[in-house]
Amino acid sequence: MKILAATDFSTRSNRALRQAALLAQSNDSLLFMVHVVDNDQPDDLVRMEQREAERILREQMSAMPEIRWTHARPMVITGDPFDGILRSAAEIRPDLIVMGSHRKSLLLDIFTGTTIERVIRKGTVPVLMVNHDAQRSYERVLVPTDMSDASANAMHVALAMGLLGDGGVTLLHAFTALAKGKMSIASLDQASIDGYIEGERRQAGDELAAFLIANGLQREQWRLRLEEGTPMEIISRAVTDIQPDLVVMGTHSRSRLLKALIGSVTDETLRSINVDVLVVPFSGR
């Protein structure tokens, strides 16, 4: 297994680098520490920053205890951070990219997205966004699922990486009770409305169980949580209740224009939830 850890030497990148190193230890993986130097500046300054970046990476390899126990290789390349990370990934062909949580720049994010969002949208490699201090294993994992192929793929990838243990995993599904509004307008009593929602919950539970069996993902230790509401609302509520260490999500194959216009639940999760998030792209092929 190969892991690419992108770093700009910030505090958030150092957290990601430590987490990547711990994952590399547990999977006996090769760790590539990648720093991108902005090449939109004079050549002399680019070369100076390259030398300085190489020095800092070597220092981190010897100073960070997590990295000392890994097979680590430093890499310094030039270009735009987004493009540089993708070019590095094309060369290395990693199984996972690890990055620190993004800096929020509202106006820029609206038009182009953050570097990590752009890497996820354009790339084909799973990306782990690290928000918290590094930990050797994730004890509480939340897996929102819409019972799609993309969702099943994300779970299989997380299992293969050892991120979904025997316990501490909660599968979350948001379902919609379509007739609830009409029942309220019709002034039906609350007991009738509650009974209808409960019936929808049971049906969603049956469908989720069938989905897990069909994809070879049924685990007795995993907890199932089914709630009525919009996906983002339900994910936010579950994060508050469970306080997971990690959220695992799959992305759907969609056109770039559609993504730019409406975004996605995954994009909103990356922007609003302060936990580590593993995003697994799905090509649909």
N, C-alpha and C positions, 0 to 999 in steps of 0.2 A: 504494500500500500504506500502511496506517495501523498504527502500533504504539503500544500503551498500556503505559507503564512505571509500575508502582505503586511508590511509595517511602514509607518511614516515616522517612527520613533516617538510618537506621542504616548501619553499614559494609557489611552484606550487601546493603542496598538500593542503596547507591552503586555497588557492583559491577554489580548488575543494570542500573542506569541507564546506566552506561558501555557495557555490552554492547548494550543496546537502541539506544543512539546509534550504535554502530558498525554494527549491522544496518540501521538507518535510512539511514546513509550509503551502504552497499553496494547498497541497494534503492531509493534516492532516495525514502524514505518520509517521511511526516508523523509526528512523534514527539509523543505526548501524555504529559506528566509529571504523574501523578495522585497527590495526597496526600489522605488521608481524615482529617478531624478528628473525634474522638469527640464526639458531641453529647449524651452522657449526663452533662452537667455544666452549671453555670449559664451562661445566655446570654452574659453579659459575658466569661466565660472562653473560650467557644466563639469569639466574635468576635475576641478577642485572639489565640487560637491560629491562626485563619484568616489574620489579617494577618501573623503571624510566618511561617506556612507559605508564604504568597505571597512574602515577602521572601527566604526561603531558596531557593525554587525559582528566583527571578530570579538570585540569586547563583550557583547551580549552572549556570544557562544560560550565564553569562559566565565562570565559573571552570573548568568542566570542558572541556578541549580537544575531547573527543569530541562534546560537545553543540554547541559553537560552529559546527560545520560541518553541522548538521542544521536542518531546518525544525521547530523545537520550539515547543510550546504548553503552558504550565503550567495546571494545573487543581487547585483546592482545593474539596473537597466535604465535607459533614458526614454522619455516620452511623457504623455499625459497619464496620470495615475490609472484611470479607467482602461485606456488602451494598453498601457504597459502590463497591467495585471492579466489581461486577456492574452496578450502575446506570450507572456511567461507561461500561462496555462497551456497554450497551444504547443509550446516547446516541451514543457515538463510532462504534460498529460497526467495531472494529479487526480486522485480519487476524491479529494476534498480541498476546498479553499477556505481558509480561516481569516476573518477580518474583524477589526474592532468596530464598535458601534459608530455610526456616522455622526459627523457634526451637522447640526441642523442649520440650514440656510434657507429660509422659507421661500424667498423669491426664486432662487436658483433651483430648489427642489421641485417647485411647481412646473418648471419648464423642462428640466433635464433629469431630475431625480438625483439622488446621491450616488457616489461612486459604487457603493455596495449594491444598490438597487439596479444600477446599469450593468454591473457585472452579472447579476442574477438574470436580468432580462436578455442579455446578449450571449451569455455563456451557456454551457451544457453540463457544468460540473456542480455538484452540491456545494452550497456555501453555508458556513457556520458564522453567524454574527455573534460576537462575544460582547456582552454587556457587563458581566460580573467578574469578580476575581476568579482565577483559574481553580478548578477542582478536579480531583483525580477521576471521579465518576459522577454522573448525574443521577441523583437519588429520586427526584420527582420529575417525571416527564409528562407533558401534556401533548396529545396528538389530535388536533382537530381533523375531522374527516368528513368529506361530502360523499363518500362511497364511490369515488371515481377511480379510474385507472391511475391517475396522477397521485391520488392519495395512497393507494395500495403500493405504488412504486416507492413513495417516500418512506413508508413503513419498512419495506424490504431493505432499502438502502440503510436506514437507521439501525436495523437489526444486524446487517452485515458489518457495520462499523462498531458494533457493541454498545450502542447508545440506548438501546431499549432492554433493560435488565428484566429479570424475572418478576420483580415487584416494582411498585412505585410508578407504574404507567397508567395513565387515564386516557381513554379514547373519548373524544367529545364530538357529538353530532348535534347540529342545530336543525330543528325541523319547523315547518310552518303549518299552523292550524288555519287553513284557508277560510273556513266558514266561521271562525270566531267573531269577526267583525259583523257579519250578517246576523249572527245569533244575538249579539248585543243590541243591534238596531231593532231587532224583532222583540226586544225586551224579555228574552227568555231568562229564567232564573239562573243564578250563578252556579247552582249545583249541576244544571244541565250543561252549561258551558264547560265547567270543570270536567265533567264526565266525557264530553266530546274530546277535550284536549288530552285527557288520559288515554282515550282510545287511539288517538293519533300517535301518542308517545309509544304505546305498545306496538303499533304497526311499524314505526320507525325502528324500534328495538329489534323486531323480527327481521327487518330488512338489513340492519347492521350486522346481525348474527350471520345471516346468509352471505353477506359480502365478505366477512372475515373467513368463513369456511371456504368459500369459492376461491379465495386468494391465499389459502394456507396460513392465515394470520390469527387464528383463534388461540388464545392463551387464557387459561383459567385464572391466572394471577392478575390479568389486566382488568381494570375497572372501566365500566361503561357509564357514560354520563350523557343523557339525552335531554335537551332543553328546547323549549319553544321560543323562537325569536330570530333575529337576524344574526348571521354568522359573527360579525364583529362584536355585536353586543354580547353574545354568548361567550366568545373567546375572552373578552375583557373581564366578564364576571367570573369565569372559571379561573383565570390567572389570579384574580383577587382572592378567591376562595382557597385554591390549592397551593398558590405560591410556588409554582414549578421552578426547577432549575433550568429546564430546557423546553422549548416548544418546537415540534417537528411538523413541517408543512410541505406539501407538494404544490408545484405551480402548473397551471394548465398551458397548453400550447395555444397562443392567441396572436393575432396580428399586432404589429408594433403600433399601428394607428389606434386600434381598439384599446391597447394597454395605455397609450398616452392619454386617451380621452377619459376613460373610466377608472383607470388604476386597477387594483385588485385587493382582495382580502389580505393576501400576503404582503403587499406593499404597505397597507395600513397597519398591519401587525408589526412590521419592521420599524415603522415610524413611531408607534404609540406605546408599545409594550416593552418594559424594561427588564427583560429576561433574555437569556441566550436563545437564539432562534436558528434552527437548521432548515434551510430551504433547499428542496430537491427539485430541479427542473425536470419536466417531462415533455418529450418531443411529440408523443402521440403516435410514433411509428412503431 
